[in-house]
Each structure stands twice: as structure tokens, then as C-alpha cells.
Amino acid sequence: MVLLTIASFGQQLAPVGQRVAKIDSFLTLMAHHKLFNGSILVAEKGEIVYKKSFGYADRGRRINHSENTPFNLASLSKPFTSLAILQLIQKGKLKLDDFVTSHLPDFSYKQISIRHLLNQASGLPGLERSEREYIKSHPGEIVANETVYSHLVESRQPLSFIPGTQWNYNNMNYLILALIVEKVSGDDFASYMKKNIFEVAGMKGTYIRSREMPNTTRYNRPVMYESEFRNVDSLDHNRYQTYYHLGGITGSNNVVSTIQDLWSFDKALSNGKLISPEMMEMAFTPLTLSDGKAFRMGSSTRSYGLGWNVYNSKTEPVEKFVFHDGHIVGLSTAMHKNLTSDQTILLYDNMDNNPIQLIISVSNIMTGAAPLKIRQTRSLARIYGEALVSKGIDFGAARFNEMKSDTLNYHVDESELNRLGYDFMNQPSDKFLPLSLEVFKLNTVIYPRSGNTYDSYANALEKAGKKEEAILMYKKSITLSPGNEDGKKALMKLLEQKE
């Protein structure tokens, strides 16, 4: 998680032109290092101060990004679903603390309220995990909201916690909210959103994507040993269930919009055209758990309201921020609002980059601080992986040793090497398994105090049938990481086989 770094607001801000010049310089550098490929809009006090697009919307056809390029908002769709619920509350058609069963009588969890769903505090089973087995047995199906809901009702899976006592981000919550919008309004979700939000806000190019529609163009590097970005639609659907099989879910996902339309949305929201200022303030209020304590993520000020992340500066005078980001394979989005200084940042990227670090960096510049220190060096794990595939183990080792001391241009990262090892290990062909072993072995040498490196190495050794070696590595992992319960189970199983 990127730490949210806020400026010291006591200082005199530079003129907007100077701040915008810094933003342009920063983003140009990010785009040069392939850390940004999309569009951004920055506004202050109701006026656009910076709007620019970088790179290709469609790499194959060489179509550039623009303010009117359509893109899937992914989880940035959630504030829109929340807004629909708040509109219905404002119209008196439901109440925030209504139990879900008041509107969906067959719902299996009588103690869950609409507030719990909006706050991500319901304790419901996770959407992706709940549907895993069904997807395996129905590999060609793109699952609909109604299908997921029927499975939830029929399975009666236990809650992971008592509603309101904890926070857990879960797409299931917003899928159910979309069903409530349909039940209460009498409209299908797409029609309700079009009539009551998109048209009212002047969002002419925005719509709800159904599962029959193609998704917007996205790119990523699916494995660590490839440097080229690939169109997500060309990837193995079974490896990317959340984007394909669950890619038709609405409520939590699948608002398709443009940067220009999001700017229209922001103005309509700020001007009270969509909900009242009082309702909007309620949406921006941090979650209070049932024990009366305010929920915070770790040591940060970040919390969650009704469909929005909320946080504030740690310096005086305190400034309040709200945002939401979204991510599906090959695409990232974010909308960030400084409520105190009346600044808005809208961003999307269709090459799988990190929107939060870019949003916070631009916000920092707008409030007089420096951008985050974002690593711009190339991944040595990727270069090493490509070398292993192209010319074998010895060449890969030589290539790695040649570059590892050049820290100005390359970085070595434990998690990236670990992912590279699993990318090799999870390939259907066994010819990649020796490469996996080599990567995991190297990771234990570079990071000898990490229990995870030995655990991963043990996984690969076990798969290769090297049980004695796997036992030794599991033992080493558990010594360094006593809480490694999965490692303990795997070790016990191997020891029983040995006996």
C-alpha cells in the first residue's frame, strides 16, 4: 500500500502555472519509464488547470489516448452505485439502516443492513472465492449478478465476522447493492444509472457494460519473463477469472466512461445536482465500527465512507480528501478530491500501472509538496527471466551477475523474483520447472533472512519430486517464519509420506 504523503499546508503555494509545469514534468518522466499510459485531468476551484494524454489507447492500431477515450472504471464504479442508493434514500424509498431482507426477502443474512454493504463492513463471503468452484465447472460462462446472488442464498456460507465489527473490501457488497437498486426503483440497473446519474450529469459517453459487450482495450505483461505488453483479451481466460468469468458483474464494476465525462460527473456532484450536500457529506464520513471506534487502515488516517475512501492530512491546518481507485487486469483508474482546497484529479491507465502513487504525487504537487519517490529503474527479475528462457540457466546467471551492481539503472526485488519463480512453476509445461528452481534458489541466496523465499523454493522442490530437499527448505522457512501455517502443513504431509 502506498503511504499517503501530504504537504505542509502552512507554506505559501506557488502560482498554479508553476505547479502545473511540475506536474507535466513529473508525468512526462513517468510515461518515459512506462509507468503511466493514459489520461489525466486536474482541476482547482472548478476550473481545469491541466489535462493531457500519454501513449496509446490501442497499441495495435496506433490510436492515441484522448479525453474521450472510453475505459472501464473497474472499482471506481462503486461510488456510482453508492450514489444510486443515496438517491433512493433521499427520495424516501429506502433507509440507510434498512436490513437487506426488507428489500430482498430471500437474503440469507438477516443482520446485514444497507449501511454495512456501503461501508464494506458486512462480513459476507468474498465474491471471487465464492464463485471459484462454479467457474471451474462452467469454464465458458460469464457469471451474472443474479447467478452469484442465487449461489449466495443457496449456500448459506458463514459470515467472516459480525456485521459492523470489522472492515473488509468485498465486491459482493456492491453486487447486492445493484440488485437493491433494481428492486426498489423498478428499473434494471443500467437504465436507472443512465436516467438518474449519467444523463443528469451530462455524461454522454458513459454507460453500464453488460456481460455481452466487449471490454475496453487493456494491456499487461502477464508473466515476469516477458517484457512486451500484451492485449488482455489475448490472455488465457482461466488464469484471469476475475476479469473474464466475473467480468460481467455490475455494481462493483463495469461503468464505462471517459475523462471528460468524469469531469462532468465531478461538477454535477459538487453542485448538488445528483444528491444533496448533506447526503454527500454523509457519504464522505469515515466508518465507525459497532464498538464506537473509528475505523482506520493501519497507522494512516485512511478510512472508508459510503463508497469512498476518506483520509485527512496529518499536518495543520487539516485538509480532507476522498478518493476511489479501480483495477482490473491491464487497467487502473482513480478519482481523487481535495475537499478543503477544492482540487480534483481524474486518471486512468491501460497498461496496469499503479494509479495511487501517481494520484498522490500529483496531489502533493498541487498542495506544494514533492511527488512520491517512485522507483524508475528496470526490473532485473524481468531481464533475468527473459535470459533464462532465451539462452538457459548459465546465461541467465551471467546476465544477472553482470547487472546486479548497476543500481542506477536496475533493481532487484524479492517479491518480483518470487513472482518470476511462480510464473515458471505454474506453466503447464514441465520444461519451465528447472528455471523455477533456479530462480527460487537465487532468491534464498540474496534474501537469506526471508522465510518466504525458502517456502517458495520448497514448493518448487516438492513439485519436482525432490522431497528431501523440500523438507529441509520448509524447516528453514518455519524457523524464520514461525507463523507459516501452510508451510507447516506441507512439511507434515511430506514427513508422513517419508515414513
Secondary structure, DSSP 8 states (H G I E B T S, - for coil): --------TTS----HHHHHHHHHHHHHHHHHTTS--EEEEEEETTEEEEEEE-SEEETTTTEE--TT--EE-GGGGHHHHHHHHHHHHHTTSS-TT-BGGGTSTT-S-TT-BHHHHHHT-S----HHHHTHHHHHH-TT----HHHHHHHHHHH----SS-TTS-----HHHHHHHHHHHHHHHSS-HHHHHIIIIIHHHT-TT-EE--TTS-----EE--STT--S-EEGGGS-GGG-TTTTTTTT--SSS-EEE-HHHHHHHHHHHHTTSSS-HHHHHHHTS--B-TTS-B--STTSS-EE-SSSEEEE-SSSS--EEEEEEEEETTEEEEEEEETTTTEEEEEEESS---HHHHHHHHHHHHTT--------SEEHHHHHHHHHHHH-HHHHHHHHHHHTT-TTTEE--HHHHHHHHHHHHTSSSGGGHHHHHHHHHHHHHH-TT-HHHHHHHHHHHHHTT-HHHHHHHHHHHHHH-TT-HHHHHHHHHHHHHH-
